[in-house]
């Protein structure tokens, strides 16, 4: 196409030359085998858990290969952009340790502890926001027009709708291709005539493929596949002056040196188009890994997590419920890689970073979301934390999600008491307590230790202990209190021996076989005897270890609670 006509189609002045652009983005100097990966969300205001999922995998591959990880904001569809969405992306990617100060990212307003901070762009291959790269895209599109690799299309929305209707009616493949691409073969004179008439246009890629031909592709997850070649003449520059996703990501991945693209399998059918675009431009395409989405059961069938139907599809759900980000990441890795669960069993205390992710081990059939598994992973993670870690993480979570709890944790006169509560059956034990699944549930496990939160009545206690009457319970409590100060001073095992003697005195079986042989002889088992004190001290039939609970509460609090009988 003649240069003067190209200049009428791309009217921007002072666009950089292709040579200038490629000099600005030199080839990266990285060690052999290093991967350059990226995550490229759109700022729509909704952060899908799938974005964290894909970001985790992409970041992992970059880190373990001593490569580079990039955050790129793909905002070419500006009608969908929500104000503040970029900050949401930044916040959650940092919250989940996917984005760090070492990674390449755009300048962004970041929210840290309720305060907003401007984070400067990091990296030499920016801008990392597509709407700020318009001159680069247009320079390449102008070059493609000059080389007859693209052309203007003057078809209106109505024209395209009519084309689609006709193709459906005739039961043929819908799209702008072959002889249906009616603007593909316009002469320069016809193009000038339409421009002179004031008609608007988009710029389309001139496909070189034939749908009837198969091409062999190799996906890092799915393996080798034969797919139909692309013959669609897709738009590469839209009417609003912004590039299409297909074209923009191609230019960005080339210039930023992306070596591996991990993305959802909904893009698998677009792979022939993207490979064709790279080939047309004369560039080596990155390796692609198409990852199956997270799914859930809906009746008897499986479907993708839906942002309209499933609250767990949103990252904010996990934040509000108080699932630690580390636990969510571990759960997602469990979904992604078939080797992870056995690795975790062999290495229960190693950090997630020590696990080696292999792309050929990624789930090929779609990972099935399982709340029971998530809860199991989360409670195990929390059980391994120190008391200080639990205290600080619970305080940080409650700052935004439970202000009343935050006030108590942040301003309590006796922080040591709270730490002691948290530490019951935690440190210095082979079987740490696992009663906290997520931070939203934590208050149930510690609230009853505070006198202003504990309001058990005699009637409620008797309801929880239906096999004993008030007089029997009172006699047991009286005997227990007599030697309390002497017994509680002993080590746990010696204390427990005294506790068993007291149970035996009040006709509780301390031996299960004896009880089974003659159940009518006893008031209950040892567990039933302990239940009396669990109920009176905690208001529940389940509680942490009684000995350590009493040690933590202290004699005065224990006695005051036992007095209700």
C-alpha positions as CSV (number, residue, x, y, z in Angstrom):
1,X,0.0,0.0,0.0
2,X,1.3,3.4,-0.9
3,X,2.7,5.4,2.0
4,X,0.4,8.4,1.5
5,X,-2.6,6.1,1.8
6,X,-1.2,4.4,4.9
7,X,-0.7,7.9,6.4
8,X,-4.4,8.6,5.8
9,X,-5.4,5.4,7.6
10,X,-3.0,6.0,10.5
11,X,-3.0,9.7,11.1
12,X,-0.8,9.9,14.3
13,X,2.2,12.0,13.8
14,X,5.7,11.3,15.1
15,X,5.2,7.6,15.6
16,X,8.5,5.8,16.4
17,X,10.1,3.7,13.7
18,X,10.2,-0.1,14.1
19,X,14.0,0.2,14.5
20,X,13.6,2.7,17.3
21,X,11.1,0.5,19.1
22,X,13.2,-2.6,18.9
23,X,16.3,-0.7,20.1
24,X,14.2,0.4,23.1
25,X,13.4,-3.2,23.9
26,X,16.6,-5.2,23.6
27,X,16.7,-8.9,24.0
28,X,16.9,-9.8,27.7
29,X,20.2,-11.1,29.1
30,X,19.1,-14.0,31.2
31,X,20.7,-17.3,32.2
32,X,20.0,-20.4,30.1
33,X,16.6,-21.9,30.7
34,X,15.2,-18.7,32.5
35,X,11.6,-18.1,31.8
36,X,9.9,-14.8,31.3
37,X,6.3,-15.1,32.3
38,X,3.5,-12.6,32.8
39,X,0.0,-12.2,34.1
40,X,-2.2,-9.7,32.2
41,X,-5.5,-9.0,33.9
42,X,-8.1,-6.5,32.7
43,X,-9.1,-3.8,35.2
44,X,-12.8,-4.7,35.5
45,X,-13.0,-4.4,39.2
46,X,-13.7,-8.1,39.8
47,X,-10.7,-10.2,40.8
48,X,-11.4,-13.8,40.0
49,X,-9.7,-16.6,42.0
50,X,-8.6,-17.9,38.6
51,X,-6.4,-14.8,38.1
52,X,-4.6,-15.7,41.4
53,X,-4.4,-19.3,40.2
54,X,-2.8,-18.4,36.9
55,X,-0.6,-15.7,38.5
56,X,0.7,-18.2,41.0
57,X,1.6,-20.7,38.3
58,X,3.3,-18.1,36.1
59,X,5.2,-16.6,39.0
60,X,6.3,-20.0,40.2
61,X,7.8,-20.9,36.8
62,X,9.6,-17.6,36.5
63,X,11.1,-17.8,40.0
64,X,12.2,-21.5,39.9
65,X,14.0,-20.9,36.6
66,X,15.7,-17.6,37.7
67,X,13.7,-15.7,35.2
68,X,11.4,-12.7,35.2
69,X,7.7,-12.2,36.1
70,X,5.7,-9.3,34.7
71,X,2.4,-7.7,35.6
72,X,0.8,-6.1,32.5
73,X,-2.5,-4.4,32.6
74,X,-4.6,-5.2,29.5
75,X,-7.0,-2.3,29.3
76,X,-7.7,-2.0,25.5
77,X,-11.4,-2.7,26.2
78,X,-11.9,0.6,28.1
79,X,-15.7,0.3,28.2
80,X,-15.2,-2.4,30.9
81,X,-12.7,-0.6,33.0
82,X,-13.8,0.2,36.6
83,X,-12.2,3.1,38.5
84,X,-9.8,1.8,41.1
85,X,-9.6,-1.7,39.6
86,X,-5.9,-1.4,38.9
87,X,-5.3,-0.9,42.7
88,X,-7.4,-3.9,43.4
89,X,-5.3,-6.0,41.1
90,X,-2.1,-4.7,42.7
91,X,-3.4,-5.3,46.3
92,X,-4.4,-8.9,45.8
93,X,-1.4,-9.9,43.8
94,X,0.8,-8.5,46.6
95,X,-1.5,-10.0,49.3
96,X,-0.9,-13.4,47.7
97,X,2.9,-12.8,47.2
98,X,2.5,-13.1,43.5
99,X,3.8,-9.6,42.9
100,X,6.8,-8.3,44.8
101,X,9.1,-5.4,44.5
102,X,11.5,-7.5,42.4
103,X,8.9,-8.0,39.6
104,X,8.2,-5.8,36.6
105,X,5.0,-3.8,37.0
106,X,3.3,-0.5,36.0
107,X,3.2,2.6,38.2
108,X,0.1,2.1,40.3
109,X,-1.7,3.5,43.4
110,X,-1.3,0.7,46.0
111,X,-3.3,0.3,49.2
112,X,-1.1,-0.6,52.1
113,X,-2.6,-0.7,55.6
114,X,-5.6,1.5,54.5
115,X,-3.2,4.1,53.1
116,X,-2.6,4.7,49.4
117,X,0.9,4.9,48.1
118,X,2.2,5.6,44.6
119,X,4.4,2.8,43.5
120,X,6.7,3.7,40.6
121,X,6.9,1.6,37.5
122,X,9.5,-1.1,37.9
123,X,11.3,-2.6,34.8
124,X,12.9,-1.5,31.6
125,X,10.3,-3.0,29.2
126,X,7.3,-0.7,30.0
127,X,4.9,0.9,29.8
128,X,3.2,-2.0,31.4
129,X,-0.3,-0.7,30.8
130,X,-1.5,-1.3,27.2
131,X,-3.4,2.0,26.8
132,X,-0.1,3.8,27.3
133,X,1.5,1.8,24.5
134,X,-0.7,3.1,21.6
135,X,2.2,4.6,19.6
136,X,4.0,1.2,19.6
137,X,0.9,-0.7,18.3
138,X,0.2,1.9,15.6
139,X,3.8,1.9,14.4
140,X,3.6,-1.9,13.8
141,X,0.1,-1.6,12.2
142,X,1.4,1.1,9.9
143,X,4.3,-1.2,9.0
144,X,1.9,-4.0,8.3
145,X,-0.3,-1.9,6.0
146,X,2.8,-0.9,4.1
147,X,3.7,-4.5,3.7
148,X,0.2,-5.6,2.6
149,X,-0.2,-7.7,5.8
150,X,-3.3,-5.7,6.9
151,X,-6.1,-3.7,5.3
152,X,-8.9,-1.3,6.2
153,X,-12.4,-2.6,6.7
154,X,-15.3,-0.3,6.3
155,X,-18.0,-2.8,7.2
156,X,-20.5,-1.4,9.8
157,X,-21.8,-3.2,12.8
158,X,-25.0,-3.7,10.8
159,X,-23.1,-5.2,7.9
160,X,-21.4,-7.7,10.3
161,X,-24.6,-8.6,12.0
162,X,-26.2,-9.3,8.6
163,X,-23.3,-11.4,7.6
164,X,-23.5,-13.5,10.7
165,X,-27.3,-14.0,10.3
166,X,-26.8,-15.1,6.8
167,X,-24.0,-17.6,7.7
168,X,-26.1,-19.1,10.5
169,X,-29.1,-19.4,8.2
170,X,-26.9,-21.2,5.6
171,X,-25.4,-23.4,8.5
172,X,-21.9,-22.3,7.7
173,X,-19.0,-21.2,10.0
174,X,-19.6,-17.6,11.2
175,X,-16.8,-15.0,10.8
176,X,-15.0,-12.6,8.5
177,X,-12.9,-14.8,6.3
178,X,-12.4,-15.9,2.6
179,X,-14.9,-14.4,0.2
180,X,-17.0,-13.2,3.2
181,X,-14.2,-10.7,3.9
182,X,-15.5,-8.3,1.4
183,X,-13.1,-5.4,2.2
184,X,-10.0,-7.6,1.8
185,X,-9.6,-7.0,-1.9
186,X,-10.6,-3.3,-2.1
187,X,-8.4,-1.4,-4.5
188,X,-6.5,1.7,-3.3
189,X,-8.9,3.8,-5.3
190,X,-11.9,2.2,-3.6
191,X,-10.3,2.8,-0.2
192,X,-9.7,6.4,-1.0
193,X,-13.2,6.8,-2.2
194,X,-14.6,5.5,1.1
195,X,-12.2,7.7,3.1
196,X,-13.3,10.7,1.1
197,X,-16.9,9.8,1.9
198,X,-16.1,10.0,5.6
199,X,-16.6,6.3,6.3
200,X,-14.9,5.0,9.4
201,X,-12.8,1.8,9.4
202,X,-11.0,-0.7,11.5
203,X,-7.7,-2.3,10.4
204,X,-7.8,-6.1,9.9
205,X,-5.0,-8.6,9.8
206,X,-4.8,-10.3,6.4
207,X,-4.8,-14.0,7.3
208,X,-2.5,-16.4,5.3
209,X,-4.2,-19.6,6.6
210,X,-6.8,-22.0,5.3
211,X,-9.3,-23.5,7.7
212,X,-9.3,-26.8,5.7
213,X,-5.7,-27.3,6.6
214,X,-4.4,-28.7,9.9
215,X,-1.4,-27.5,11.7
216,X,0.5,-29.3,14.4
217,X,0.9,-27.4,17.6
218,X,2.6,-28.4,20.9
219,X,1.1,-27.2,24.1
220,X,3.1,-27.6,27.3
221,X,0.1,-29.0,29.1
222,X,-2.0,-30.7,26.4
223,X,0.8,-32.0,24.4
224,X,0.8,-32.3,20.5
225,X,-2.5,-31.5,18.8
226,X,-3.7,-31.0,15.3
227,X,-5.9,-27.9,14.9
228,X,-7.5,-26.2,11.9
229,X,-5.4,-23.3,10.7
230,X,-6.7,-19.7,11.1
231,X,-8.3,-18.0,8.2
232,X,-10.1,-15.2,10.1
233,X,-9.2,-11.6,9.2
234,X,-9.4,-10.4,12.8
235,X,-9.4,-6.6,13.7
236,X,-6.1,-5.5,15.0
237,X,-7.0,-1.8,15.4
238,X,-10.5,-1.0,16.5
239,X,-12.6,2.0,15.7
240,X,-11.7,3.7,19.0
241,X,-8.0,3.8,18.0
242,X,-7.0,1.0,20.4
243,X,-5.6,-2.4,19.3
244,X,-7.5,-5.6,19.8
245,X,-6.4,-8.0,22.5
246,X,-5.1,-10.5,19.9
247,X,-2.7,-7.9,18.4
248,X,-1.7,-6.0,21.5
249,X,-0.7,-9.1,23.5
250,X,1.4,-10.3,20.5
251,X,3.4,-7.1,20.4
252,X,3.8,-6.9,24.1
253,X,4.9,-10.5,24.5
254,X,7.5,-10.0,21.7
255,X,8.9,-6.8,23.0
256,X,8.9,-7.8,26.6
257,X,10.7,-11.0,25.8
258,X,7.9,-13.3,27.1
259,X,9.1,-16.9,26.7
260,X,6.2,-18.8,28.3
261,X,2.5,-17.9,28.3
262,X,0.3,-19.7,30.9
263,X,-3.3,-19.0,30.3
264,X,-6.8,-20.5,30.6
265,X,-7.8,-23.2,28.2
266,X,-10.6,-21.0,26.8
267,X,-7.8,-19.4,24.7
268,X,-6.7,-22.8,23.2
269,X,-8.8,-22.4,20.1
270,X,-7.2,-19.0,19.4
271,X,-3.7,-20.6,19.4
272,X,-3.6,-21.0,15.5
273,X,-4.4,-17.3,15.1
274,X,-1.7,-16.2,17.6
275,X,0.9,-18.5,16.1
276,X,0.0,-17.2,12.6
277,X,0.4,-13.6,13.8
278,X,3.9,-14.3,15.2
279,X,4.9,-16.1,12.0
280,X,3.6,-13.2,9.9
281,X,5.6,-10.8,11.9
282,X,8.7,-13.0,11.6
283,X,9.0,-13.5,15.3
284,X,9.5,-16.6,17.4
285,X,6.3,-17.3,19.4
286,X,6.5,-18.0,23.1
287,X,5.7,-21.5,24.4
288,X,2.1,-21.8,25.4
289,X,0.6,-23.8,28.3
290,X,-3.2,-23.8,28.4
291,X,-4.4,-24.6,31.9
292,X,-7.8,-26.1,32.7
293,X,-10.1,-23.8,34.8
294,X,-11.2,-24.3,38.3
295,X,-14.6,-26.0,38.2
296,X,-17.4,-27.0,40.6
297,X,-20.1,-29.5,40.7
298,X,-23.6,-28.2,39.8
299,X,-25.9,-31.1,40.4
300,X,-24.5,-34.0,38.4
301,X,-22.4,-31.9,36.0
302,X,-19.3,-29.8,36.2
303,X,-19.0,-26.1,35.3
304,X,-16.5,-23.3,35.6
305,X,-16.7,-21.1,38.7
306,X,-19.1,-18.3,37.9
307,X,-18.7,-14.8,39.2
308,X,-22.5,-14.4,39.1
309,X,-23.3,-17.7,40.9
310,X,-20.4,-18.5,43.1
311,X,-19.1,-16.2,45.8
312,X,-15.9,-18.3,46.0
313,X,-15.0,-17.2,42.5
314,X,-14.0,-13.8,43.9
315,X,-10.8,-13.3,45.7
316,X,-12.6,-10.9,48.1
317,X,-14.5,-13.9,49.4
318,X,-11.4,-15.5,50.8
319,X,-10.3,-12.2,52.3
320,X,-13.6,-11.6,54.1
321,X,-13.8,-15.1,55.4
322,X,-10.3,-15.0,56.7
323,X,-8.6,-17.8,54.7
324,X,-4.9,-17.0,55.0
325,X,-3.5,-16.2,51.6
326,X,-0.7,-18.8,52.2
327,X,-3.3,-21.5,52.7
328,X,-5.3,-20.5,49.6
329,X,-2.1,-20.6,47.5
330,X,-1.3,-24.1,48.9
331,X,-4.8,-25.2,48.1
332,X,-4.6,-23.9,44.6
333,X,-1.2,-25.6,44.1
334,X,-2.9,-28.8,45.3
335,X,-5.6,-28.3,42.6
336,X,-3.0,-27.5,39.9
337,X,-0.3,-30.2,40.3
338,X,-0.9,-33.9,40.8
339,X,2.5,-34.2,42.6
340,X,1.9,-31.6,45.2
341,X,-0.2,-33.6,47.8
342,X,2.4,-36.4,48.1
343,X,5.2,-33.8,48.3
344,X,3.4,-32.0,51.1
345,X,2.9,-35.3,53.0
346,X,6.6,-36.0,52.8
347,X,7.6,-32.3,53.6
348,X,4.9,-31.1,56.0
349,X,6.9,-28.1,57.3
350,X,8.7,-26.9,54.2
351,X,7.5,-23.6,52.6
352,X,5.5,-23.8,49.4
353,X,8.4,-22.1,47.5
354,X,10.4,-25.3,47.9
355,X,8.0,-27.3,45.7
356,X,9.1,-27.7,42.1
357,X,6.2,-27.1,39.7
358,X,6.3,-29.1,36.4
359,X,4.0,-27.9,33.6
360,X,3.5,-31.4,32.3
361,X,2.0,-32.3,35.7
362,X,-0.6,-29.6,35.6
363,X,-4.2,-30.8,35.9
364,X,-5.5,-31.5,32.3
365,X,-9.1,-32.2,33.0
366,X,-10.1,-29.2,35.2
367,X,-9.5,-28.8,38.9
368,X,-12.7,-29.4,41.0
369,X,-13.2,-26.9,43.8
370,X,-13.7,-28.6,47.2
371,X,-14.5,-26.6,50.3
372,X,-13.6,-29.5,52.6
373,X,-10.2,-29.7,51.1
374,X,-9.7,-26.0,51.3
375,X,-10.7,-26.0,55.0
376,X,-8.4,-28.9,55.7
377,X,-5.4,-27.2,54.1
378,X,-6.3,-23.9,55.9
379,X,-6.6,-25.5,59.3
380,X,-3.3,-27.4,58.9
381,X,-1.6,-24.2,57.8
382,X,-2.9,-22.2,60.8
383,X,-2.0,-25.1,63.2
384,X,1.7,-24.8,62.1
385,X,1.9,-21.1,62.9
386,X,3.5,-19.7,66.1
387,X,1.3,-18.0,68.6
388,X,2.8,-14.6,67.5
389,X,2.0,-15.4,63.9
390,X,-1.6,-16.3,64.7
391,X,-2.0,-13.1,66.9
392,X,-0.6,-10.8,64.2
393,X,-2.4,-12.4,61.3
394,X,-5.7,-12.4,63.2
395,X,-5.2,-8.8,64.1
396,X,-4.4,-7.8,60.5
397,X,-7.4,-9.6,59.2
398,X,-9.8,-8.1,61.8
399,X,-8.5,-4.6,61.1
400,X,-10.6,-4.6,57.9
401,X,-13.1,-7.4,58.5
402,X,-14.0,-7.4,62.2
403,X,-13.4,-4.0,63.9
404,X,-14.7,-5.2,67.3
405,X,-12.2,-8.0,67.4
406,X,-9.5,-5.8,66.2
407,X,-10.2,-3.3,69.0
408,X,-9.9,-6.1,71.6
409,X,-6.7,-7.6,70.1
410,X,-5.1,-4.3,69.6
411,X,-6.0,-2.7,72.9
412,X,-6.2,-5.5,75.4
413,X,-4.4,-4.7,78.6
414,X,-2.9,-8.2,78.8
415,X,-1.5,-9.2,75.4
416,X,0.3,-12.1,77.1
417,X,-3.0,-13.6,78.1
418,X,-4.2,-13.6,74.5
419,X,-1.0,-15.2,73.4
420,X,-1.3,-17.8,76.1
421,X,-4.9,-18.6,74.9
422,X,-3.7,-18.9,71.3
423,X,-0.8,-21.1,72.4
424,X,-2.8,-23.8,74.1
425,X,-1.9,-27.1,72.2
426,X,0.1,-25.1,69.6
427,X,3.8,-25.0,70.2
428,X,5.9,-27.8,71.8
429,X,3.4,-30.5,70.7
430,X,3.4,-33.1,68.0
431,X,-0.4,-32.7,67.5
432,X,-1.2,-29.0,67.4
433,X,-4.9,-28.0,67.8
434,X,-6.8,-27.6,64.6
435,X,-9.9,-25.8,65.7
436,X,-9.3,-22.7,63.7
437,X,-10.1,-23.1,60.1
438,X,-10.1,-19.5,59.1
439,X,-9.9,-16.1,60.8
440,X,-13.6,-15.5,60.7
441,X,-14.1,-18.5,63.0
442,X,-11.2,-17.8,65.3
443,X,-13.3,-15.9,67.9
444,X,-15.3,-19.1,68.6
445,X,-12.1,-20.7,69.7
446,X,-10.9,-17.9,72.0
447,X,-13.9,-15.7,72.8
448,X,-15.0,-17.7,75.8
449,X,-11.7,-17.0,77.6
450,X,-12.9,-13.4,78.2
451,X,-15.3,-13.0,81.1
452,X,-17.4,-10.3,79.3
453,X,-18.0,-12.8,76.5
454,X,-18.8,-15.8,78.7
455,X,-22.4,-15.9,79.9
456,X,-23.2,-19.5,80.5
457,X,-26.2,-20.1,82.8
458,X,-26.8,-23.0,85.1
459,X,-29.8,-24.0,82.9
460,X,-27.6,-24.1,79.8
461,X,-25.0,-26.1,81.5
462,X,-27.5,-28.7,82.6
463,X,-28.9,-29.0,79.1
464,X,-25.4,-29.8,77.9
465,X,-24.9,-32.4,80.6
466,X,-28.3,-34.3,80.4
467,X,-27.0,-37.5,82.0
468,X,-26.2,-35.8,85.3
469,X,-28.3,-33.9,87.8
470,X,-27.4,-30.6,89.5
471,X,-26.5,-32.3,92.8
472,X,-24.1,-34.7,91.2
473,X,-22.3,-32.0,89.3
474,X,-22.1,-29.8,92.4
475,X,-20.5,-32.6,94.4
476,X,-18.0,-33.3,91.7
477,X,-17.1,-29.6,91.4
478,X,-16.7,-29.3,95.2
479,X,-14.3,-32.2,95.4
480,X,-12.3,-30.9,92.4
481,X,-11.9,-27.4,93.9
482,X,-10.7,-28.7,97.3
483,X,-7.3,-29.8,95.9
484,X,-7.2,-27.5,92.9
485,X,-4.2,-25.4,93.8
486,X,-2.1,-28.4,94.7
487,X,-3.1,-30.4,91.6
488,X,-2.8,-27.7,89.0
489,X,0.7,-27.0,90.1
490,X,1.7,-30.5,89.0
491,X,2.9,-31.5,85.5
492,X,0.2,-32.5,83.1
493,X,0.6,-36.3,83.4
494,X,0.6,-36.3,87.2
495,X,-2.4,-33.9,87.2
496,X,-4.3,-36.2,84.9
497,X,-3.7,-39.2,87.2
498,X,-5.3,-37.2,90.1
499,X,-8.1,-36.2,87.7
500,X,-8.8,-39.9,86.9
501,X,-8.9,-40.8,90.6
502,X,-11.5,-38.1,91.2
503,X,-13.5,-39.5,88.2
504,X,-13.3,-43.0,89.7
505,X,-14.4,-41.7,93.1
506,X,-17.6,-40.3,91.5
507,X,-18.3,-43.6,89.7
508,X,-17.0,-42.8,86.2
509,X,-15.2,-45.6,84.3
510,X,-11.6,-44.8,83.6
511,X,-11.3,-48.0,81.6
512,X,-13.3,-48.4,78.4
513,X,-13.4,-52.2,78.6
514,X,-14.8,-52.0,82.1
515,X,-17.6,-49.7,80.9
516,X,-18.4,-51.9,78.0
517,X,-18.6,-55.0,80.2
518,X,-21.0,-53.4,82.7
519,X,-22.3,-49.9,81.5
520,X,-25.1,-49.8,84.1
521,X,-22.5,-49.7,86.9
522,X,-21.1,-46.3,85.9
523,X,-22.3,-42.8,85.4
524,X,-20.2,-42.6,82.2
525,X,-16.8,-42.7,80.7
526,X,-13.7,-40.6,81.5
527,X,-14.7,-38.4,78.6
528,X,-18.1,-37.7,80.2
529,X,-16.4,-36.7,83.4
530,X,-14.1,-34.3,81.6
531,X,-17.1,-32.9,79.7
532,X,-18.4,-31.5,83.0
533,X,-15.5,-29.2,83.2
534,X,-15.4,-28.4,79.5
535,X,-19.0,-27.2,79.7
536,X,-18.6,-25.2,82.9
537,X,-15.3,-23.5,81.8
538,X,-15.9,-23.0,78.1
539,X,-19.7,-23.4,77.5
540,X,-19.1,-26.2,75.0
541,X,-18.7,-30.0,75.1
542,X,-15.6,-29.5,73.0
543,X,-12.6,-27.5,74.0
544,X,-8.8,-27.5,73.9
545,X,-6.8,-29.5,76.5
546,X,-8.4,-29.0,79.9
547,X,-5.2,-28.9,81.9
548,X,-3.7,-26.1,79.7
549,X,-7.1,-24.3,79.5
550,X,-7.2,-24.1,83.3
551,X,-3.5,-23.0,83.5
552,X,-4.3,-20.2,81.0
553,X,-7.5,-19.1,82.7
554,X,-5.9,-18.9,86.1
555,X,-7.4,-20.0,89.5
556,X,-9.7,-17.1,90.0
557,X,-11.4,-17.3,86.7
558,X,-11.7,-21.1,87.0
559,X,-13.3,-20.9,90.4
560,X,-15.7,-18.1,89.4
561,X,-17.0,-20.2,86.5
562,X,-17.4,-23.4,88.5
563,X,-19.5,-21.4,91.0
564,X,-22.5,-21.4,88.8
565,X,-23.2,-24.9,90.1
